[in-house]
């Protein structure tokens, strides 16, 4: 997925770019759902990092939590990104959230909200 600089764009253009990125990467997500996800994301004004990748994927799962098929696909992508960034200073925190998402997918809990973890 692209994480391109968009700090210079007006909000509608920024959201449009993020929506396009989401539906290109996950075509089963509707434009309306992708728009809701994009509204949760802030401006990108730095190089791609684990925090922004995690936040976008988490936001996708948050909005799509009623569709576990999509959440499973996104969760796999999230775990791949976490495994590629094992040395990041926040990795334990992110792994914990990913674990809670896997528990959600196994029907062991409700969808995990970041503020509760």
C-alpha positions, 0 to 999 in steps of 0.5 A: 500500500502507498503512504505518499506525502499528502500534507500539502493537499486540501482535506478532500484531495487527501481523503480521495488519495487514501480512498483510492489506495485502500480500494486498489489494495483491498478491492472488496472494500466499498468506496463508502467504507474506504472513505470512512477509513480515510477520514480516520487517518491524518495527514502524511508528512513524513516517510512511511513508518510502522506507526502509519502502516499500523494505524491505516491497517487498524483503521481498516479493520475497525471500520470493517469489523463486521466483515471478518473475511476482510479483517482476516486478510488485513490482519495477515498483512498487519502481522507481516508488517510487524514481523518485518519491523521486529526491532521497532521500539513499539513492537510489543504494543503492536503485537499485543493489539494484533494478538487481541485482533486474532482473538477477535477473529477466533470469537474469543472477544469483541473487536479490540479498541486501542484505548482499552489495550 
